[in-house]
Every structure is written in C-alpha cells, then in structure tokens.
C-alpha cells in the first residue's frame, strides 16, 4: 500500500497515520515519546541537515 492511500484503508491505525501526516511526523512523535527533547537530539537521530529539519518543522 502506498503512503498516500492510507486514509482510504479499512484499518483504523492506517487511517490514524493518514491524519497525523507523513513518516517524519510519525518518527518525531515516536522519538518524543521515547524522551528525545532537544532539537539537536532529533536532528542527529534523523540524520538530516539543520535547515531541512527546520523547514520540515515549519510545515507541521
């Protein structure tokens, strides 16, 4: 199943993921639940550059 088609799924978990957003948002929520609290911690765990991560945070 494609990520874009999650909202039409009969699975309640898949539909919930469609509401949350894309994969990076889901990973951010997971890492926050696992007690990552600082920007640098999130950035290093995802392995993306600072400006890409900032741009992504602005979208949420």
Buried (B, 14 or more C-beta within 10 A) or exposed (E): EEEEEBEEBEEEEBEEBBEEEBEBBEEBEEBEEEEBEEEEEBBEBBEBEEEEBEEBEEEE
